[in-house]
Amino acid sequence: MAMSDLDAEDSKLVVLARGAMGRANATSGAAVRDSDGRTYAAGPVWLSTLKLSALQSAVAAALSSGAEGFEAAVVLGADLTDDGVAALREVSAAAKVIVARPNGEVVSIDG
């Protein structure tokens, strides 16, 4: 499925996730949209004292900024087994999760 098949808001998440992946010089990136329509994007964190996937980082950024729920998330270079999916669904069980390749090509949509 091409990114152009997504609605504008979900396509924006793909663009934000790709940007975060590039800024982090990483093989994965993620973006989330909270229930108020605000977006957050992040790359993975790999410190000796803290390890977060890109989606975990994006969820944490949103929650620490006051997000109370999620509408959707995009994760690039990972899949539905990413621990960030569990974190997202702990807050919003029905949130849509879009899995895409690093180039933005959509692999699957869950939710």
Biopython code that builds the backbone (N, CA, C, O; Angstrom):
import numpy as np
from Bio.PDB.StructureBuilder import StructureBuilder

atoms = [
    (1, "MET", "N", (0.848, -1.175, 0.000)),
    (1, "MET", "CA", (0.000, 0.000, 0.000)),
    (1, "MET", "C", (0.894, 1.239, 0.000)),
    (1, "MET", "O", (1.873, 1.304, 0.743)),
    (2, "ALA", "N", (0.567, 2.185, -0.805)),
    (2, "ALA", "CA", (1.358, 3.410, -0.889)),
    (2, "ALA", "C", (0.914, 4.405, 0.170)),
    (2, "ALA", "O", (-0.226, 4.377, 0.634)),
    (3, "MET", "N", (1.833, 5.283, 0.542)),
    (3, "MET", "CA", (1.504, 6.312, 1.513)),
    (3, "MET", "C", (0.351, 7.172, 1.015)),
    (3, "MET", "O", (-0.423, 7.693, 1.819)),
    (4, "SER", "N", (0.226, 7.328, -0.295)),
    (4, "SER", "CA", (-0.840, 8.149, -0.863)),
    (4, "SER", "C", (-2.227, 7.551, -0.612)),
    (4, "SER", "O", (-3.234, 8.239, -0.779)),
    (5, "ASP", "N", (-2.285, 6.277, -0.212)),
    (5, "ASP", "CA", (-3.565, 5.642, 0.101)),
    (5, "ASP", "C", (-4.064, 6.013, 1.495)),
    (5, "ASP", "O", (-5.214, 5.730, 1.833)),
    (6, "LEU", "N", (-3.221, 6.637, 2.303)),
    (6, "LEU", "CA", (-3.603, 7.056, 3.653)),
    (6, "LEU", "C", (-4.304, 8.407, 3.596)),
    (6, "LEU", "O", (-4.122, 9.168, 2.645)),
    (7, "ASP", "N", (-5.112, 8.705, 4.626)),
    (7, "ASP", "CA", (-5.688, 10.041, 4.677)),
    (7, "ASP", "C", (-4.584, 11.038, 5.051)),
    (7, "ASP", "O", (-3.486, 10.639, 5.438)),
    (8, "ALA", "N", (-4.878, 12.307, 4.934)),
    (8, "ALA", "CA", (-3.863, 13.352, 5.120)),
    (8, "ALA", "C", (-3.228, 13.312, 6.498)),
    (8, "ALA", "O", (-2.017, 13.498, 6.621)),
    (9, "GLU", "N", (-4.012, 13.077, 7.529)),
    (9, "GLU", "CA", (-3.475, 13.068, 8.892)),
    (9, "GLU", "C", (-2.537, 11.886, 9.120)),
    (9, "GLU", "O", (-1.518, 12.033, 9.795)),
    (10, "ASP", "N", (-2.865, 10.715, 8.568)),
    (10, "ASP", "CA", (-1.995, 9.556, 8.722)),
    (10, "ASP", "C", (-0.738, 9.698, 7.848)),
    (10, "ASP", "O", (0.343, 9.259, 8.238)),
    (11, "SER", "N", (-0.885, 10.305, 6.679)),
    (11, "SER", "CA", (0.288, 10.566, 5.836)),
    (11, "SER", "C", (1.259, 11.502, 6.541)),
    (11, "SER", "O", (2.475, 11.342, 6.435)),
    (12, "LYS", "N", (0.719, 12.472, 7.256)),
    (12, "LYS", "CA", (1.560, 13.398, 8.029)),
    (12, "LYS", "C", (2.380, 12.638, 9.064)),
    (12, "LYS", "O", (3.550, 12.953, 9.279)),
    (13, "LEU", "N", (1.779, 11.643, 9.704)),
    (13, "LEU", "CA", (2.513, 10.843, 10.689)),
    (13, "LEU", "C", (3.674, 10.101, 10.037)),
    (13, "LEU", "O", (4.749, 9.992, 10.628)),
    (14, "VAL", "N", (3.467, 9.594, 8.831)),
    (14, "VAL", "CA", (4.548, 8.900, 8.118)),
    (14, "VAL", "C", (5.696, 9.876, 7.860)),
    (14, "VAL", "O", (6.859, 9.541, 8.083)),
    (15, "VAL", "N", (5.373, 11.072, 7.394)),
    (15, "VAL", "CA", (6.398, 12.083, 7.118)),
    (15, "VAL", "C", (7.149, 12.445, 8.401)),
    (15, "VAL", "O", (8.376, 12.545, 8.397)),
    (16, "LEU", "N", (6.422, 12.636, 9.485)),
    (16, "LEU", "CA", (7.064, 12.971, 10.765)),
    (16, "LEU", "C", (7.963, 11.835, 11.254)),
    (16, "LEU", "O", (9.060, 12.084, 11.754)),
    (17, "ALA", "N", (7.508, 10.598, 11.114)),
    (17, "ALA", "CA", (8.309, 9.448, 11.549)),
    (17, "ALA", "C", (9.580, 9.337, 10.709)),
    (17, "ALA", "O", (10.651, 9.039, 11.236)),
    (18, "ARG", "N", (9.462, 9.574, 9.411)),
    (18, "ARG", "CA", (10.653, 9.524, 8.538)),
    (18, "ARG", "C", (11.639, 10.620, 8.911)),
    (18, "ARG", "O", (12.850, 10.400, 8.892)),
    (19, "GLY", "N", (11.132, 11.793, 9.249)),
    (19, "GLY", "CA", (11.997, 12.886, 9.667)),
    (19, "GLY", "C", (12.733, 12.569, 10.955)),
    (19, "GLY", "O", (13.928, 12.839, 11.078)),
    (20, "ALA", "N", (12.013, 11.992, 11.920)),
    (20, "ALA", "CA", (12.642, 11.617, 13.197)),
    (20, "ALA", "C", (13.704, 10.550, 12.976)),
    (20, "ALA", "O", (14.774, 10.599, 13.583)),
    (21, "MET", "N", (13.412, 9.592, 12.113)),
    (21, "MET", "CA", (14.366, 8.538, 11.806)),
    (21, "MET", "C", (15.633, 9.130, 11.199)),
    (21, "MET", "O", (16.742, 8.730, 11.555)),
    (22, "GLY", "N", (15.470, 10.071, 10.296)),
    (22, "GLY", "CA", (16.615, 10.713, 9.666)),
    (22, "GLY", "C", (17.437, 11.537, 10.641)),
    (22, "GLY", "O", (18.666, 11.469, 10.634)),
    (23, "ARG", "N", (16.753, 12.327, 11.492)),
    (23, "ARG", "CA", (17.468, 13.144, 12.470)),
    (23, "ARG", "C", (18.250, 12.290, 13.456)),
    (23, "ARG", "O", (19.330, 12.674, 13.905)),
    (24, "ALA", "N", (17.700, 11.132, 13.788)),
    (24, "ALA", "CA", (18.363, 10.231, 14.739)),
    (24, "ALA", "C", (19.401, 9.353, 14.042)),
    (24, "ALA", "O", (20.137, 8.615, 14.697)),
    (25, "ASN", "N", (19.455, 9.435, 12.716)),
    (25, "ASN", "CA", (20.352, 8.574, 11.943)),
    (25, "ASN", "C", (20.160, 7.114, 12.359)),
    (25, "ASN", "O", (21.116, 6.388, 12.633)),
    (26, "ALA", "N", (18.881, 6.713, 12.394)),
    (26, "ALA", "CA", (18.504, 5.390, 12.895)),
    (26, "ALA", "C", (17.806, 4.591, 11.797)),
    (26, "ALA", "O", (17.504, 5.121, 10.728)),
    (27, "THR", "N", (17.557, 3.334, 12.068)),
    (27, "THR", "CA", (16.861, 2.469, 11.119)),
    (27, "THR", "C", (15.369, 2.376, 11.427)),
    (27, "THR", "O", (14.638, 1.642, 10.762)),
    (28, "SER", "N", (14.918, 3.125, 12.438)),
    (28, "SER", "CA", (13.498, 3.150, 12.769)),
    (28, "SER", "C", (13.103, 4.550, 13.204)),
    (28, "SER", "O", (13.943, 5.361, 13.594)),
    (29, "GLY", "N", (11.813, 4.814, 13.128)),
    (29, "GLY", "CA", (11.255, 6.089, 13.552)),
    (29, "GLY", "C", (9.783, 5.889, 13.821)),
    (29, "GLY", "O", (9.188, 4.914, 13.364)),
    (30, "ALA", "N", (9.192, 6.811, 14.562)),
    (30, "ALA", "CA", (7.774, 6.683, 14.881)),
    (30, "ALA", "C", (7.158, 8.054, 15.093)),
    (30, "ALA", "O", (7.850, 9.032, 15.376)),
    (31, "ALA", "N", (5.849, 8.101, 14.950)),
    (31, "ALA", "CA", (5.085, 9.304, 15.253)),
    (31, "ALA", "C", (3.720, 8.872, 15.761)),
    (31, "ALA", "O", (3.181, 7.847, 15.345)),
    (32, "VAL", "N", (3.172, 9.667, 16.665)),
    (32, "VAL", "CA", (1.850, 9.396, 17.220)),
    (32, "VAL", "C", (1.001, 10.665, 17.134)),
    (32, "VAL", "O", (1.520, 11.781, 17.122)),
    (33, "ARG", "N", (-0.317, 10.463, 17.074)),
    (33, "ARG", "CA", (-1.275, 11.566, 17.137)),
    (33, "ARG", "C", (-2.139, 11.321, 18.369)),
    (33, "ARG", "O", (-2.758, 10.266, 18.508)),
    (34, "ASP", "N", (-2.172, 12.313, 19.260)),
    (34, "ASP", "CA", (-2.956, 12.122, 20.474)),
    (34, "ASP", "C", (-4.428, 12.445, 20.218)),
    (34, "ASP", "O", (-4.804, 12.860, 19.122)),
    (35, "SER", "N", (-5.239, 12.250, 21.231)),
    (35, "SER", "CA", (-6.681, 12.427, 21.082)),
    (35, "SER", "C", (-7.080, 13.886, 20.889)),
    (35, "SER", "O", (-8.234, 14.166, 20.563)),
    (36, "ASP", "N", (-6.147, 14.826, 21.082)),
    (36, "ASP", "CA", (-6.401, 16.243, 20.813)),
    (36, "ASP", "C", (-5.862, 16.663, 19.452)),
    (36, "ASP", "O", (-5.962, 17.834, 19.086)),
    (37, "GLY", "N", (-5.287, 15.717, 18.691)),
    (37, "GLY", "CA", (-4.762, 16.010, 17.365)),
    (37, "GLY", "C", (-3.315, 16.463, 17.335)),
    (37, "GLY", "O", (-2.781, 16.749, 16.263)),
    (38, "ARG", "N", (-2.669, 16.535, 18.495)),
    (38, "ARG", "CA", (-1.248, 16.918, 18.532)),
    (38, "ARG", "C", (-0.405, 15.727, 18.105)),
    (38, "ARG", "O", (-0.772, 14.575, 18.337)),
    (39, "THR", "N", (0.732, 16.018, 17.476)),
    (39, "THR", "CA", (1.610, 14.957, 16.996)),
    (39, "THR", "C", (2.965, 15.020, 17.681)),
    (39, "THR", "O", (3.444, 16.084, 18.072)),
    (40, "TYR", "N", (3.562, 13.849, 17.811)),
    (40, "TYR", "CA", (4.880, 13.694, 18.432)),
    (40, "TYR", "C", (5.643, 12.675, 17.609)),
    (40, "TYR", "O", (5.088, 11.648, 17.217)),
    (41, "ALA", "N", (6.911, 12.952, 17.344)),
    (41, "ALA", "CA", (7.737, 12.031, 16.560)),
    (41, "ALA", "C", (9.039, 11.785, 17.302)),
    (41, "ALA", "O", (9.522, 12.654, 18.027)),
    (42, "ALA", "N", (9.603, 10.603, 17.121)),
    (42, "ALA", "CA", (10.840, 10.261, 17.828)),
    (42, "ALA", "C", (11.573, 9.127, 17.129)),
    (42, "ALA", "O", (10.998, 8.361, 16.355)),
    (43, "GLY", "N", (12.845, 9.052, 17.427)),
    (43, "GLY", "CA", (13.679, 7.935, 17.027)),
    (43, "GLY", "C", (13.960, 7.085, 18.259)),
    (43, "GLY", "O", (13.523, 7.420, 19.359)),
    (44, "PRO", "N", (14.678, 6.002, 18.080)),
    (44, "PRO", "CA", (15.003, 5.140, 19.230)),
    (44, "PRO", "C", (16.054, 5.783, 20.132)),
    (44, "PRO", "O", (16.814, 6.654, 19.710)),
    (45, "VAL", "N", (16.074, 5.337, 21.363)),
    (45, "VAL", "CA", (17.077, 5.778, 22.343)),
    (45, "VAL", "C", (17.848, 4.539, 22.768)),
    (45, "VAL", "O", (17.250, 3.579, 23.255)),
    (46, "TRP", "N", (19.157, 4.544, 22.593)),
    (46, "TRP", "CA", (19.981, 3.386, 22.937)),
    (46, "TRP", "C", (21.137, 3.818, 23.821)),
    (46, "TRP", "O", (22.276, 3.907, 23.361)),
    (47, "LEU", "N", (20.853, 4.085, 25.075)),
    (47, "LEU", "CA", (21.882, 4.413, 26.058)),
    (47, "LEU", "C", (22.154, 3.176, 26.900)),
    (47, "LEU", "O", (21.365, 2.231, 26.908)),
    (48, "SER", "N", (23.263, 3.190, 27.598)),
    (48, "SER", "CA", (23.532, 2.053, 28.480)),
    (48, "SER", "C", (22.508, 1.984, 29.612)),
    (48, "SER", "O", (22.254, 0.907, 30.152)),
    (49, "THR", "N", (21.919, 3.125, 29.973)),
    (49, "THR", "CA", (20.970, 3.162, 31.088)),
    (49, "THR", "C", (19.516, 3.285, 30.658)),
    (49, "THR", "O", (18.623, 3.241, 31.504)),
    (50, "LEU", "N", (19.256, 3.440, 29.357)),
    (50, "LEU", "CA", (17.889, 3.618, 28.877)),
    (50, "LEU", "C", (17.789, 3.140, 27.437)),
    (50, "LEU", "O", (18.517, 3.617, 26.567)),
    (51, "LYS", "N", (16.893, 2.207, 27.189)),
    (51, "LYS", "CA", (16.680, 1.698, 25.843)),
    (51, "LYS", "C", (15.189, 1.790, 25.521)),
    (51, "LYS", "O", (14.358, 1.166, 26.181)),
    (52, "LEU", "N", (14.866, 2.580, 24.492)),
    (52, "LEU", "CA", (13.486, 2.746, 24.057)),
    (52, "LEU", "C", (13.416, 2.602, 22.546)),
    (52, "LEU", "O", (14.267, 3.124, 21.827)),
    (53, "SER", "N", (12.415, 1.903, 22.072)),
    (53, "SER", "CA", (12.182, 1.876, 20.634)),
    (53, "SER", "C", (11.680, 3.259, 20.218)),
    (53, "SER", "O", (11.315, 4.073, 21.066)),
    (54, "ALA", "N", (11.663, 3.517, 18.926)),
    (54, "ALA", "CA", (11.170, 4.806, 18.439)),
    (54, "ALA", "C", (9.724, 5.039, 18.877)),
    (54, "ALA", "O", (9.369, 6.149, 19.275)),
    (55, "LEU", "N", (8.894, 4.007, 18.808)),
    (55, "LEU", "CA", (7.494, 4.172, 19.204)),
    (55, "LEU", "C", (7.368, 4.379, 20.708)),
    (55, "LEU", "O", (6.551, 5.188, 21.147)),
    (56, "GLN", "N", (8.153, 3.670, 21.500)),
    (56, "GLN", "CA", (8.142, 3.925, 22.940)),
    (56, "GLN", "C", (8.537, 5.369, 23.228)),
    (56, "GLN", "O", (7.940, 6.016, 24.089)),
    (57, "SER", "N", (9.534, 5.877, 22.516)),
    (57, "SER", "CA", (9.980, 7.257, 22.706)),
    (57, "SER", "C", (8.886, 8.250, 22.348)),
    (57, "SER", "O", (8.675, 9.224, 23.072)),
    (58, "ALA", "N", (8.181, 8.016, 21.236)),
    (58, "ALA", "CA", (7.107, 8.919, 20.821)),
    (58, "ALA", "C", (5.943, 8.886, 21.812)),
    (58, "ALA", "O", (5.377, 9.928, 22.145)),
    (59, "VAL", "N", (5.589, 7.694, 22.277)),
    (59, "VAL", "CA", (4.514, 7.566, 23.270)),
    (59, "VAL", "C", (4.917, 8.277, 24.564)),
    (59, "VAL", "O", (4.112, 8.997, 25.156)),
    (60, "ALA", "N", (6.151, 8.078, 24.998)),
    (60, "ALA", "CA", (6.619, 8.728, 26.229)),
    (60, "ALA", "C", (6.615, 10.245, 26.084)),
    (60, "ALA", "O", (6.222, 10.952, 27.012)),
    (61, "ALA", "N", (7.048, 10.757, 24.930)),
    (61, "ALA", "CA", (7.044, 12.202, 24.707)),
    (61, "ALA", "C", (5.622, 12.758, 24.790)),
    (61, "ALA", "O", (5.391, 13.805, 25.393)),
    (62, "ALA", "N", (4.681, 12.051, 24.183)),
    (62, "ALA", "CA", (3.288, 12.501, 24.211)),
    (62, "ALA", "C", (2.722, 12.479, 25.629)),
    (62, "ALA", "O", (2.104, 13.445, 26.075)),
    (63, "LEU", "N", (2.938, 11.379, 26.322)),
    (63, "LEU", "CA", (2.408, 11.263, 27.683)),
    (63, "LEU", "C", (3.030, 12.291, 28.617)),
    (63, "LEU", "O", (2.342, 12.862, 29.463)),
    (64, "SER", "N", (4.330, 12.530, 28.467)),
    (64, "SER", "CA", (4.992, 13.494, 29.337)),
    (64, "SER", "C", (4.579, 14.930, 29.013)),
    (64, "SER", "O", (4.831, 15.845, 29.797)),
    (65, "SER", "N", (3.942, 15.122, 27.851)),
    (65, "SER", "CA", (3.430, 16.441, 27.472)),
    (65, "SER", "C", (1.952, 16.583, 27.789)),
    (65, "SER", "O", (1.341, 17.596, 27.446)),
    (66, "GLY", "N", (1.369, 15.583, 28.438)),
    (66, "GLY", "CA", (-0.019, 15.674, 28.873)),
    (66, "GLY", "C", (-1.042, 14.960, 28.024)),
    (66, "GLY", "O", (-2.240, 15.096, 28.275)),
    (67, "ALA", "N", (-0.619, 14.206, 27.031)),
    (67, "ALA", "CA", (-1.585, 13.457, 26.210)),
    (67, "ALA", "C", (-2.351, 12.481, 27.092)),
    (67, "ALA", "O", (-1.781, 11.822, 27.961)),
    (68, "GLU", "N", (-3.654, 12.403, 26.848)),
    (68, "GLU", "CA", (-4.494, 11.493, 27.634)),
    (68, "GLU", "C", (-4.979, 10.302, 26.830)),
    (68, "GLU", "O", (-5.569, 9.378, 27.389)),
    (69, "GLY", "N", (-4.739, 10.309, 25.533)),
    (69, "GLY", "CA", (-5.156, 9.207, 24.680)),
    (69, "GLY", "C", (-4.521, 9.354, 23.310)),
    (69, "GLY", "O", (-3.923, 10.383, 22.996)),
    (70, "PHE", "N", (-4.657, 8.317, 22.498)),
    (70, "PHE", "CA", (-4.066, 8.301, 21.165)),
    (70, "PHE", "C", (-5.098, 7.905, 20.127)),
    (70, "PHE", "O", (-5.959, 7.058, 20.368)),
    (71, "GLU", "N", (-4.990, 8.542, 18.957)),
    (71, "GLU", "CA", (-5.813, 8.169, 17.809)),
    (71, "GLU", "C", (-5.065, 7.205, 16.907)),
    (71, "GLU", "O", (-5.626, 6.213, 16.442)),
    (72, "ALA", "N", (-3.771, 7.506, 16.659)),
    (72, "ALA", "CA", (-3.025, 6.713, 15.683)),
    (72, "ALA", "C", (-1.527, 6.813, 15.923)),
    (72, "ALA", "O", (-1.037, 7.735, 16.575)),
    (73, "ALA", "N", (-0.819, 5.835, 15.375)),
    (73, "ALA", "CA", (0.641, 5.825, 15.432)),
    (73, "ALA", "C", (1.172, 5.246, 14.136)),
    (73, "ALA", "O", (0.527, 4.417, 13.494)),
    (74, "VAL", "N", (2.363, 5.700, 13.764)),
    (74, "VAL", "CA", (3.096, 5.121, 12.645)),
    (74, "VAL", "C", (4.432, 4.664, 13.183)),
    (74, "VAL", "O", (5.101, 5.396, 13.911)),
    (75, "VAL", "N", (4.818, 3.458, 12.826)),
    (75, "VAL", "CA", (6.142, 2.959, 13.189)),
    (75, "VAL", "C", (6.834, 2.487, 11.919)),
    (75, "VAL", "O", (6.287, 1.693, 11.154)),
    (76, "LEU", "N", (8.033, 2.982, 11.711)),
    (76, "LEU", "CA", (8.838, 2.629, 10.544)),
    (76, "LEU", "C", (9.983, 1.730, 10.974)),
    (76, "LEU", "O", (10.608, 1.963, 12.009)),
    (77, "GLY", "N", (10.256, 0.721, 10.195)),
    (77, "GLY", "CA", (11.392, -0.141, 10.481)),
    (77, "GLY", "C", (11.184, -1.052, 11.678)),
    (77, "GLY", "O", (12.157, -1.532, 12.259)),
    (78, "ALA", "N", (9.954, -1.299, 12.055)),
    (78, "ALA", "CA", (9.620, -2.213, 13.157)),
    (78, "ALA", "C", (8.308, -2.909, 12.779)),
    (78, "ALA", "O", (7.862, -2.820, 11.635)),
    (79, "ASP", "N", (7.699, -3.596, 13.735)),
    (79, "ASP", "CA", (6.430, -4.266, 13.451)),
    (79, "ASP", "C", (5.535, -4.214, 14.682)),
    (79, "ASP", "O", (5.842, -3.517, 15.649)),
    (80, "LEU", "N", (4.436, -4.945, 14.647)),
    (80, "LEU", "CA", (3.461, -4.892, 15.742)),
    (80, "LEU", "C", (3.967, -5.507, 17.037)),
    (80, "LEU", "O", (3.324, -5.360, 18.077)),
    (81, "THR", "N", (5.121, -6.204, 16.997)),
    (81, "THR", "CA", (5.693, -6.747, 18.235)),
    (81, "THR", "C", (6.520, -5.707, 18.983)),
    (81, "THR", "O", (6.989, -5.973, 20.089)),
    (82, "ASP", "N", (6.708, -4.517, 18.391)),
    (82, "ASP", "CA", (7.430, -3.430, 19.045)),
    (82, "ASP", "C", (6.772, -3.132, 20.396)),
    (82, "ASP", "O", (5.549, -3.021, 20.480)),
    (83, "ASP", "N", (7.571, -3.003, 21.438)),
    (83, "ASP", "CA", (7.027, -2.736, 22.767)),
    (83, "ASP", "C", (6.245, -1.427, 22.830)),
    (83, "ASP", "O", (5.413, -1.249, 23.721)),
    (84, "GLY", "N", (6.496, -0.523, 21.914)),
    (84, "GLY", "CA", (5.741, 0.719, 21.866)),
    (84, "GLY", "C", (4.278, 0.511, 21.539)),
    (84, "GLY", "O", (3.431, 1.295, 21.965)),
    (85, "VAL", "N", (3.966, -0.540, 20.784)),
    (85, "VAL", "CA", (2.563, -0.841, 20.473)),
    (85, "VAL", "C", (1.823, -1.175, 21.761)),
    (85, "VAL", "O", (0.701, -0.709, 21.962)),
    (86, "ALA", "N", (2.421, -1.964, 22.629)),
    (86, "ALA", "CA", (1.785, -2.304, 23.908)),
    (86, "ALA", "C", (1.588, -1.053, 24.760)),
    (86, "ALA", "O", (0.551, -0.896, 25.405)),
    (87, "ALA", "N", (2.581, -0.162, 24.764)),
    (87, "ALA", "CA", (2.456, 1.077, 25.539)),
    (87, "ALA", "C", (1.322, 1.943, 24.991)),
    (87, "ALA", "O", (0.523, 2.481, 25.757)),
    (88, "LEU", "N", (1.252, 2.074, 23.672)),
    (88, "LEU", "CA", (0.190, 2.846, 23.030)),
    (88, "LEU", "C", (-1.171, 2.265, 23.371)),
    (88, "LEU", "O", (-2.093, 2.996, 23.734)),
    (89, "ARG", "N", (-1.296, 0.945, 23.254)),
    (89, "ARG", "CA", (-2.578, 0.280, 23.488)),
    (89, "ARG", "C", (-2.956, 0.245, 24.973)),
    (89, "ARG", "O", (-4.134, 0.115, 25.305)),
    (90, "GLU", "N", (-1.969, 0.359, 25.864)),
    (90, "GLU", "CA", (-2.292, 0.450, 27.293)),
    (90, "GLU", "C", (-3.102, 1.717, 27.570)),
    (90, "GLU", "O", (-3.972, 1.731, 28.441)),
    (91, "VAL", "N", (-2.812, 2.752, 26.836)),
    (91, "VAL", "CA", (-3.509, 4.027, 27.005)),
    (91, "VAL", "C", (-4.766, 4.089, 26.146)),
    (91, "VAL", "O", (-5.805, 4.564, 26.602)),
    (92, "SER", "N", (-4.679, 3.615, 24.912)),
    (92, "SER", "CA", (-5.802, 3.674, 23.966)),
    (92, "SER", "C", (-5.867, 2.377, 23.175)),
    (92, "SER", "O", (-5.200, 2.226, 22.152)),
    (93, "ALA", "N", (-6.678, 1.444, 23.659)),
    (93, "ALA", "CA", (-6.752, 0.100, 23.075)),
    (93, "ALA", "C", (-7.158, 0.111, 21.602)),
    (93, "ALA", "O", (-6.763, -0.783, 20.853)),
    (94, "ALA", "N", (-7.932, 1.094, 21.177)),
    (94, "ALA", "CA", (-8.437, 1.112, 19.805)),
    (94, "ALA", "C", (-7.601, 1.968, 18.857)),
    (94, "ALA", "O", (-7.995, 2.162, 17.707)),
    (95, "ALA", "N", (-6.472, 2.479, 19.304)),
    (95, "ALA", "CA", (-5.649, 3.334, 18.439)),
    (95, "ALA", "C", (-5.185, 2.572, 17.206)),
    (95, "ALA", "O", (-4.838, 1.394, 17.284)),
    (96, "LYS", "N", (-5.182, 3.250, 16.083)),
    (96, "LYS", "CA", (-4.719, 2.673, 14.823)),
    (96, "LYS", "C", (-3.187, 2.650, 14.838)),
    (96, "LYS", "O", (-2.549, 3.621, 15.244)),
    (97, "VAL", "N", (-2.604, 1.530, 14.391)),
    (97, "VAL", "CA", (-1.151, 1.425, 14.260)),
    (97, "VAL", "C", (-0.827, 1.106, 12.806)),
    (97, "VAL", "O", (-1.253, 0.089, 12.260)),
    (98, "ILE", "N", (-0.070, 1.996, 12.207)),
    (98, "ILE", "CA", (0.353, 1.829, 10.816)),
    (98, "ILE", "C", (1.818, 1.417, 10.834)),
    (98, "ILE", "O", (2.662, 2.128, 11.381)),
    (99, "VAL", "N", (2.113, 0.285, 10.244)),
    (99, "VAL", "CA", (3.485, -0.208, 10.136)),
    (99, "VAL", "C", (3.946, 0.065, 8.707)),
    (99, "VAL", "O", (3.262, -0.270, 7.741)),
    (100, "ALA", "N", (5.119, 0.681, 8.596)),
    (100, "ALA", "CA", (5.639, 1.003, 7.273)),
    (100, "ALA", "C", (7.131, 0.706, 7.207)),
    (100, "ALA", "O", (7.822, 0.621, 8.222)),
    (101, "ARG", "N", (7.592, 0.555, 5.997)),
    (101, "ARG", "CA", (9.026, 0.383, 5.769)),
    (101, "ARG", "C", (9.703, 1.740, 5.958)),
    (101, "ARG", "O", (9.022, 2.765, 5.933)),
    (102, "PRO", "N", (11.004, 1.777, 6.143)),
    (102, "PRO", "CA", (11.702, 3.055, 6.315)),
    (102, "PRO", "C", (11.481, 4.055, 5.179)),
    (102, "PRO", "O", (11.596, 5.262, 5.393)),
    (103, "ASN", "N", (11.167, 3.571, 3.978)),
    (103, "ASN", "CA", (10.919, 4.477, 2.850)),
    (103, "ASN", "C", (9.505, 5.037, 2.862)),
    (103, "ASN", "O", (9.155, 5.832, 1.990)),
    (104, "GLY", "N", (8.674, 4.634, 3.842)),
    (104, "GLY", "CA", (7.312, 5.120, 3.961)),
    (104, "GLY", "C", (6.265, 4.213, 3.360)),
    (104, "GLY", "O", (5.073, 4.488, 3.495)),
    (105, "GLU", "N", (6.669, 3.137, 2.696)),
    (105, "GLU", "CA", (5.707, 2.203, 2.111)),
    (105, "GLU", "C", (4.956, 1.483, 3.227)),
    (105, "GLU", "O", (5.566, 0.846, 4.085)),
    (106, "VAL", "N", (3.639, 1.588, 3.210)),
    (106, "VAL", "CA", (2.804, 0.996, 4.255)),
    (106, "VAL", "C", (2.765, -0.520, 4.105)),
    (106, "VAL", "O", (2.492, -1.043, 3.025)),
    (107, "VAL", "N", (3.043, -1.221, 5.211)),
    (107, "VAL", "CA", (3.030, -2.685, 5.235)),
    (107, "VAL", "C", (1.688, -3.189, 5.762)),
    (107, "VAL", "O", (1.100, -4.116, 5.206)),
    (108, "SER", "N", (1.207, -2.558, 6.858)),
    (108, "SER", "CA", (-0.054, -2.995, 7.441)),
    (108, "SER", "C", (-0.672, -1.878, 8.265)),
    (108, "SER", "O", (0.001, -0.944, 8.701)),
    (109, "ILE", "N", (-1.986, -2.009, 8.463)),
    (109, "ILE", "CA", (-2.726, -1.092, 9.327)),
    (109, "ILE", "C", (-3.522, -1.958, 10.289)),
    (109, "ILE", "O", (-4.276, -2.838, 9.873)),
    (110, "ASP", "N", (-3.346, -1.701, 11.576)),
    (110, "ASP", "CA", (-4.016, -2.483, 12.608)),
    (110, "ASP", "C", (-4.843, -1.524, 13.464)),
    (110, "ASP", "O", (-4.334, -0.533, 13.987)),
    (111, "GLY", "N", (-6.107, -1.839, 13.590)),
    (111, "GLY", "CA", (-6.972, -1.018, 14.441)),
    (111, "GLY", "C", (-7.849, -0.073, 13.686)),
    (111, "GLY", "O", (-8.621, 0.671, 14.292)),
]
sb = StructureBuilder()
sb.init_structure("model")
sb.init_model(0)
sb.init_chain("A")
sb.init_seg("    ")
for serial, (resi, resn, name, xyz) in enumerate(atoms, 1):
    if name == "N":
        sb.init_residue(resn, " ", resi, " ")
    sb.init_atom(name, np.array(xyz, "f"), 0.0, 1.0, " ", f" {name:<3s}", serial, name[0])
structure = sb.get_structure()
